[in-house]
């Protein structure tokens, strides 16, 4: 198979899915009917609820949901061959992930910009909400820990026997410098757009020029050679500030400008695939390796491993938290929901397919030293084959590493803000907001600064002290979030009198995937414990995995009971207003 043919066929299928299936969903749910004002206007507060133009919000949303997932997921799942990964990306993206992201955003917009947790409370029960929020918050802490560690590692200097290896640290120092200057550019951009009311087009032109300028500075002047541990602390300070500042001054503009880096990365990758269009060597990257693969960690089975590993490239529970946590509070009009949520998911699928092409070429050129080397090395080597770009491989390599780090950093500050929302919502009654709490201990707990500090301290400490020991749970936990997100939107649509059948199979499938994966994890960790060679990691994974299984079962029962009552025509207590 030729990589260019693979990319073009997959892009055509994804575009057809966006136009056909995405358009059908709009009609089924009544998206945009009546021109109802969105929460960004009706609840505008200048901090979290701030209307954003579609291109700006698309930049925030895509930068936040992408993270490292559509790159790391396909790379890890590639052990099963490129065909099953590509098929799951296409099927999962169009019929699972796109529906999940679009539905979560629409449901939140029609529910005052509230999170999936509040939607669960209104349509299922308060107990279900608290269970979901507890689980989602702990998952977000793990995300904060992991992404903070990833970002810090892409910034951190290399020391050998306590001595700085400046040559080996140059790329990381460049990435760190560009990222810091990028924040300054974003703040200036936000001031010009929202306070000086400069047009988005004009500001974008100057913003992109500023990005190119700071990249030139960072690649040639990068004096900050801090250790990874020091960067962890500095990143913790940054996300603390980013979580509580108004979205217009940092989150929106930074993510919007970051999106240009990400789009540039996609363009560079597509140019490389078009220019080099290498064939996939079946000896280096087989089409299919079997339904089970033997690795140094034991035998891995295609089901359920493939569906929890590809993650963001097909469907991810984290996306529902972004859609209903930050994006819904900034959506200018309902008609923007389809291109931002459904389109953003399918654009992520394109990135996952590009990653498969990168893997194929990376294996033939020896770029196999970790995720960043596989992706950046594979793409930059392809671009380097084009005569016009001969000799520029190292420049493109640095650009791609920077883009990868940018993915992680945008997801990191979004995840911190989302965790802050979740922490606050846990202590609120249905329909209550933090401003409604006037006194007592609850007033302290719903304070945004308190919620943020607790979140950041927990995340950074876990990131510095062995988050890898429980990272094995993330894939299953993330897909459990996806299953619950599908369940929540399905119950809301049913109560609102809209067609929710498109959610039922994806929801059931993801629940089965989750329970199967968690059962395997718990079994394997118990075996490690019984063998007598366990530190705290296996105990934590076994315990948390068991709790997640119970959580999935409880929420599935609650959801099925709700949907069954809808089928019988019963009116449920707490059901939401009709979608139309």
N, C-alpha and C positions, 0 to 999 in steps of 0.2 A: 504494500500500500504506500502510495506517495503522500507525504505530509500535506502538500498543498491541496490535493484532492480531498483528503480527510477534513481539512479545515473548511474548504468551500462547501462541501456537502453538509457538514454540521451547522454552519452558519445559515445555510438556506433552510434547513429544517427548523432551526430556532426562530428565524424570521417568520416562517409560516405559522409556527405556534403562537408567536406574539400577535400577529394579525388575526388569525382564525380563532384560536381558543381564548386568547386574551380578550378579543372583542366580544365573544360569546359570554364571558364572565361579566363584562360590563353590563350587558343587557339583562342577564339573569339577576344581578344584584341591584340594579337600578342606580349604578354609580353616576353621579352628576345630575340626577333628576331633580328638578325644582330649583336648581342653582342655590342650594342651601349654603349659607356662610360656614366656613370651617372654624374649628376651635382656635386656630391661629388668629382669627379676627374677633370671634365672640368672647374669647378669654385672654386676649392679648395682655401680657404683663411686662413686656420688655426684657424678660430674663429667659424663660423657657418657651413661652408662647409668642412666637415672632414669625409673621408670614414671610416666606422666602420665594423668590422667583424660581420657576421650575428648574432652570439650569443650575442655580446655586444649590437648591435642595437635592437635586440629583447628585451633585458632587459630594455633598455630605453623606447622603444615603449610601451611594455606591462605595465610597471610601470606607465607610463604617462597616458595611456588611462583608466586604471582600476580605479584609484582614489577610492572614496568611493561608486561610482555608483552601481556596481554589488552586493554590500552588502546592501546599504540603499534602493535601488530601489525595489528589491524583498520583503524586509521586509515591506515596506510601501504598496506595492501592494497586500500583502498576505491577506488583508481584503476581497478580492474576492475569496479566496481559492487557493490551490496550483496548481490545474490543469490548469486554465487559464494562470497563471504566467509561468508554465513550457512550455505550448504550445507556448506562445509568445516568450519565450527565444529561443526555437528551431527553429521555423519558422522565427522569426525576425533575429536571428543570422545568419542563413544560407543564406536567400534570401534578407535580408534588410541590416543589419549591416555589414556583411562580404563583400558584394558587395560595399557598401558605403565606407568602409575603404580602401579596395583594390583599388577601382577605383580612390579615391582621391590621394592615394600615386602614382599610375601609371601615372595619368594625370599630377601631379606635377613634377615627374621625367622627363617626356617628354616635360616639359615646364620650363626648367632651374631651377627646384626646387622652383618655384614660388608658392605662396599660392592660395587657392581657389578664393580669391578676384581677383588676377591678371588673373586667368583663365577665370573668369566671364567677366573681362574687355576685354580680347582678343576675346571671343566668343559670348558675348552678347552686352554690352555697358559700357562705362565709368561710366554712371550714376548708372547702376546696381552694378558695383564694389563699388562705394562709399557708396551706401546704405548698401550693404552687410558688408563692412568693419566697418562702423559705428555701425551696429547692433552687429557684431561679437566682436568688441572691448568692447562694453558695457557689453556684455554677459561675456567676459573674466574678466572684472573688478569685476563682481558679483562672478565669480568662485574664483578669487584671494581673495576676501573678505570672502567668505564662507569657503574656505579651510584654509585660514590663521586663521580664528576663530576656526575651528575644530582642527587644529594642536595645536594651543595655548591652547585649552581646554584640550587636551590630555597631555600637558606638565604642565599646571598650577596647583599650589598648592591650597589646600582647606583651607579657613580661616573661623573660626566661631567666630563671635563677635570681629573681628579684630585680633584674635589669630590663629597662624598656627596650623592646625591639621596634625601633621607629619605622623601619622599612616594612615590617610585617603589619604594622598598625596604621599605615598611611590611608588605606581605603576606609577603614572604620572611622578614623579621625575626620576624613573628608565628609563622610555621611553625617557624622555628628554636627559638624560645623554648618553644613547646608541646612540641616533640620532646625538648628537654633535660629539661623537667619530667616528661615522660612516662617517661623512664628512671628517675628517682627514684621515681615511683609504682610502676613495675614491680618495683624492688628491694624496696620495702616489701611489695608484694603477695606476692612470693616468700618473704619471711621469715615472713609471717603464715601462708601456706598450708603451707609445708614445715617450718618450725621451731616455729611456735606451733600448728600443726595446726588452724587455723581452717577451717571448711567452705568449699568452693569457691563455693557459692551466696552465702554471706554476704560472702566476700571479693570476689566479682564485683560485688555490689551497691555496696559501698564503692569498688571499683575504678572502676566506671563513673561514680559520682558524682565521684571524683577526676579522671577524664578531663574531665568537663564543667567542673570547677573550674579545672583547668590551662588548658583552652582559653579560658575567660573571662579568666584572667590574661594568657595569651599574646596575645590579641587586643587587650588594652588596655594592656599593659605589655611592651614588647619592646626593651630597651636595647642589644641586641647587633647592631651593624651591622658585621660583619666582611666582608672581601673573600672571593670564592669560593676563592682560593688558600689563605687562612688556614683556611677551613672544611675544605678538603681535608686539611690537616694534622691538624686536630682530629678529623675523621671517621676518619682513619687511626689515631689514638690510641684512639678508641672501639672500633673493630673489632678492634684488637689485644687489648684487654682482654676484649671480648665473646667472642673465639674461645677463650680459655683458662679463663675462669671457669666454675664448675659451671652446667649448663643451668638448674637450678632457681632460681638467684638472678637471672638476667637474660634468657637466651634464651627459656625457656618462658613466664615471666610477661609479658615485654614483647610477645612475639608474640601471646600470648593476649589481652592487653588491646588490642593493636593491631587484633586481629580485630574488636573491637566498633566501632572506627572504620570498618573496611572494610565490616562489615555495615550500619552506619549509612549509609555511602555508597551501598550497594546499595538500601537502603530509600528514601533520598532520591531516587535515580534512578528507582525504580519509581513512587514517588508522583508525580514529575514527569511520567513517561510516561502514567500513569493520568489525571492532572489535565489535562494539555495535549493528550495523544494527537494530536500533529500528524501529518498525512500526509507521506509522503516525496515531495518535489517531484522528479519525474523529470528536470527541467531542471537542477536543482542536484545531485542525487544519483541518477544513472541506475541501473536495475536491473542492467544488464550493458553494459559498454563495448566488449567484444570480447576475442578471445583474445590480442591484442597491443595495447599502448598506447604511443604516442610521447610521450616526456617530454624535458626539456632534457638528460637524461643518456643519451638514445638510446631505442631501442625495447625495451620490457619485455614478455616473454611470460608469459601466465597460468601455463603450466607451464614451469619449476618455481617461478617467483617467488611465486605465491600461497601455496604450501605451505611455503616457508621464511620468509615474511613474517608470516603470521598467528601462527605459532609457538605461544606459550603458550595462545592461545585455542582450540587444537585438539590439539596435541601438542608437547611440548618435552623435549629430552634433559636439561635442567637438573633436571626433575622427578624423574628416576630417581636423580640424585645426592642430592636432598633425601630421597626415600623411603628409600633405602638408606644414607644418610649420617647423618642426625639422627633422622628419624621412627622408623625401625626400632629405634633404641636406646631409644626412649621409649614404645613401644607397650605398653599395659598388658595387653591380651589380643587374640588373633588376630581375634576377631569385630569388633574396632574397625577393622580394616584396610579393609573395604569402604567404610564411610561416610567415613573420613578420606581414603583415596587415590582411590578411584573417585568418591565423592561430591565430594571437593575439586576434582577435575578438571572435573566437570560444572558445579559452581558457578562455576568460572572461565569456562566456556563461556557461562553466563548473563551474566557481566560483559562478555564479548566482544559479545554481542547487544545489551546495553545501550549499549555504545560505538557500535554502528552507529546506534542511535536518536539518540544524542548528535550524531553526525556530521551526520545529516539536519537536525537543528534548528540546529546551530551554523552550517551553511552558509547558512541562511535568516536568521540574525540577525547575521552578520558576525564570529562568533568563529572566526577561521581562523589565528590567530597562534601556531602551534606546537601540540604535542600537549596540553599542559595547558590551553591556552585553548580548544581544540576540545572536549575532554571536559568540563572544569569549566564552560566557558562555555555549552555546549549544554545540559547538565543543569540548571545554575542558572537559565538563561533559561526552561526549561520549568517549573521549580518556581515561578518568579516570575509565571507566568501564572495560578497558582491564587490566587483572591482572599484566602484565609487567609494566604498567604505573600507578598503583594504588598509590594514595598519591601525584601525580605530577600535579594534576589539576590546582593548583595556578600558577605553572611554565608555563604550556601551555596557561593559561589565559593571563599572562603577555606577552608571545610571540605573541599571536594573537592580543592583543591590540597594541603592537609595530608594527606588520605587517600592521594593519589597519592605524595607524598613518603614516607609511612609504608610503602606497598608497597615502594618502592625500598630504604628503610633496613632493613626486615626481611629482604629478600632479600640485602642486602649483608652483614649480619653472619652470616647462614646460609652464604652463599657463602664467606666467609672461613674459617669453621670447616670446611666441606667441603674447601676447598683444603688446609687443615692436615692433615686426614685423608688426603687423596690423597698429599701430600708424604711423610708418614710411611709409608704403605703401600708406596710404591715400593721402599723399602729392606728390606722384610720378606719372608721366605720364606712359602710357604703354611702357614697355621695359626699363624704367629708373631704376637705382639703387641709393641708397644713395650717393655712391661715385661720381655719375654724377652731383650732386648739388654742385656747387662751391661757391655760395655766396647768400646773402639775407636771409630773414626770414625762407625760406624753409630749408636752410642749418641747421638752429638751430633746426627746428622741426624734421628733419630726423636724428639728432644726436642720437646715441643709448643710451647715458647717459641721455639725456633730456627725450627721450621717456620712458626710464625705470623709472626715478624718478617720472614723472607724473603718470605713471601706478601704481607704488607702493604706492604713497601717496594717490591716489584715492581709491585703494583697501583696504589699511589698515584703512583709515578713515571710509569707509563704513562698514568694518568689526567690528569696535569698536563702531559704532553708528547706529545699527539697520538694518543690511542687511536683517534680518529675515522678516522685514516688506514688502519687495518686493521679497523675496525668492520664494513665490508662483508662480511667473512668470517663474522661471528657467526651469521647466520641459517643458513647452510649447516653451519657447525660444530655448532651446537646441534641441528640435525636429524640430523646424523651421530651425535651422542651418542644421540639417540632410536633410530635404527636399530640401533646397537650394544647399547643397553639391551634392546630387543626381542629381539635375537639372543641375548644372554646369558641372559635368562630362559627363552627357548625351549629352549636347550640344557640348562639345569638341569632344567626340567620333564620333558624327554625322558629324561634320565638318572634322574630320580626316578620314572619310569613313569606320568606324568600326561599328559593331553591338552595338546599345545602347538600344535595346528593354528591356533588363533585368532591366533597370533603371526606365522605365516609370510607371509601377504599383506601385513599392515602393515609387516613388516620389509623385505620385498622392495621395496615401494613407496617407503619412506623412503630406502632405499639408492639407488634409481634417482633419486629427487628430489635427494639429496645430490650424487651424482656428476654429474648434469646441471648443477646449480647451480654446483658448483665448477669444472666445465669452462668454463662461461660466464664466471665470474669470472677464471679464469686467462687465457682468450683475450682478454678486454677489457683486463686489466692489461698483458699483453704488447704489445697494440696501443698503449697509452699510452706504454710504454717505447720502442717503435720510433718513435713520433712525436717523441721527443726532448724531452718536456715532463714528465719524471717526477722526483719527489723520492724519498725512501726508501719511501714508501707503496706504490706499485705493485710495486716489487721485493719488498717483504715479502709483499704479498697474493699475488703470482704464486708465490713460493717456498713459502709456507705452504700455499697452495691445492693445489699439486702434491703436497706431502707428505701432505695430508689425503686426496687421491685414492688415493695408494698405501696409506695406512693403511686406508681403507675397503675396498679390494680385498683386502688381506691378511687383515683380520678377517672379511670375508665368506667368503673361501675356507676359513679355519679353521672358521668356524661351519658352513658347508655340509658340510664334511668330517665334523664332529662329528655333525650331524643325520643325514647319510647312514649313518654307522656305527650310529647308534641304530636306524634303519630296518632295518638288516641284523641287528639283535639283538646287536651286539658290545658287550661291557662295556668302557667306557673307563677308562683310568687316571685317578684323581683324581675320578671321578664322586662326586656328593654322595649323602647318605643319602636314601632314598625320602621323598617328601613326606608319606606317611602311616605 
